């Protein structure tokens, strides 16, 4: 049976979406993966671009609310916050045996500059998330 992982950030528009898709790509056969936001917003178009570079298309994905997952009584083995420490504290406690982890990453929605500069900075975050997931998978086994 696959373990269930939920990635959470503020808007479910960048970091949690990238983490969800990257874990799915790296170990989707081992995990059921979702992502959600404390205050869901709109998908960040730069994130769509940098994931597409890896052959991952999220252009038709919608953001979802953590509150909706709580109401649905879904259970997770891991709830991983990928926002800053202060925002992570706002993440609700999920019922059941969920192990909480915090992996803080810079928010791509805060990046400034040209579209290419934003893509460059977002690629760095994408690559940091990939490295963190790869390390976790090594430690997990």
C-alpha positions in Angstrom: 0.0 0.0 0.0 1.3 3.4 -0.9 2.0 5.9 1.8 0.2 9.2 1.5 2.1 12.5 1.4 0.6 16.0 1.5 2.8 19.1 0.7 1.4 22.3 2.1 2.3 26.0 1.5 0.4 29.2 1.7 -1.3 29.5 -1.8 -0.6 26.0 -3.3 0.6 28.0 -6.3 4.3 27.2 -6.4 6.4 25.3 -3.8 3.8 22.7 -2.8 2.8 22.1 -6.4 6.5 21.6 -7.4 7.1 19.3 -4.5 4.0 17.2 -5.3 4.9 16.7 -8.9 8.6 16.1 -8.2 7.9 13.4 -5.7 5.4 11.9 -8.1 8.1 11.9 -10.8 10.9 10.5 -8.5 8.9 7.9 -6.5 5.2 8.0 -7.6 5.2 4.2 -7.5 5.8 4.4 -3.7 3.7 7.3 -2.7 0.2 8.9 -3.2 1.0 12.6 -3.4 -1.2 15.7 -3.0 -0.6 19.4 -2.3 -2.8 22.1 -0.8 -2.7 25.7 0.4 -3.7 27.4 3.6 -5.1 30.2 1.5 -5.2 28.7 -2.1 -4.5 31.1 -4.9 -3.7 30.7 -8.6 -1.0 28.6 -10.1 2.2 30.6 -10.7 2.8 30.6 -14.5 6.6 30.6 -14.0 6.2 27.4 -12.0 4.3 25.9 -14.9 7.2 26.9 -17.2 10.0 25.4 -15.1 8.2 22.1 -14.5 7.5 21.9 -18.2 11.3 21.9 -18.7 11.3 18.6 -16.9 8.4 17.2 -18.9 5.9 17.8 -16.2 2.7 19.6 -17.3 0.6 21.2 -14.5 -1.1 23.8 -16.7 -4.5 22.3 -16.1 -4.1 21.8 -12.4 -6.2 23.6 -9.8 -5.1 24.7 -6.4 -6.8 23.2 -3.4 -7.4 24.2 0.2 -6.1 22.4 3.2 -9.4 23.0 4.9 -11.2 21.0 2.1 -8.8 18.0 2.7 -9.6 18.2 6.5 -13.3 18.2 5.8 -13.0 15.2 3.6 -11.3 13.3 6.5 -8.4 12.3 4.3 -5.5 10.8 6.2 -1.9 11.3 5.4 1.3 9.5 6.5 3.3 12.7 6.0 2.3 16.3 6.0 5.3 18.4 4.7 5.2 22.2 4.9 7.3 23.9 2.3 6.7 27.5 3.2 8.5 29.7 5.7 8.5 28.8 9.4 5.9 31.3 10.4 3.4 30.2 7.8 4.1 26.6 8.5 2.8 27.2 12.0 -0.6 28.0 10.5 -0.9 24.6 9.0 -3.7 22.6 10.8 -3.0 19.3 12.5 -4.3 16.4 10.5 -6.0 13.6 12.3 -4.3 10.2 12.4 -0.7 9.2 12.4 0.6 12.0 10.0 4.2 12.7 10.6 4.9 16.5 10.2 8.0 17.7 8.5 9.1 21.2 7.6 11.2 22.0 4.5 11.4 25.8 4.1 11.9 27.2 0.6 11.8 30.8 -0.8 8.4 31.8 -2.2 8.6 32.2 -6.1 5.7 34.7 -6.0 8.1 37.1 -4.2 10.7 37.1 -7.0 11.2 40.3 -8.9 12.8 41.2 -12.2 12.3 40.1 -15.8 10.4 36.9 -16.6 13.8 35.3 -17.3 15.1 36.3 -13.9 12.0 35.0 -12.3 12.4 31.7 -14.2 16.0 31.4 -13.1 15.2 32.0 -9.5 12.3 29.5 -9.7 14.5 26.9 -11.3 16.8 27.2 -8.2 13.9 26.6 -5.9 12.7 23.7 -8.1 16.2 22.2 -7.9 16.4 22.7 -4.1 13.1 20.9 -3.7 14.3 18.1 -5.9 17.5 17.7 -3.9 15.5 17.7 -0.6 13.1 15.0 -1.9 16.0 12.9 -3.2 17.7 13.2 0.3 14.5 12.3 2.0 14.0 9.3 -0.2 17.5 8.1 0.7 16.8 8.6 4.4 13.4 7.0 4.1 14.5 3.7 2.8 
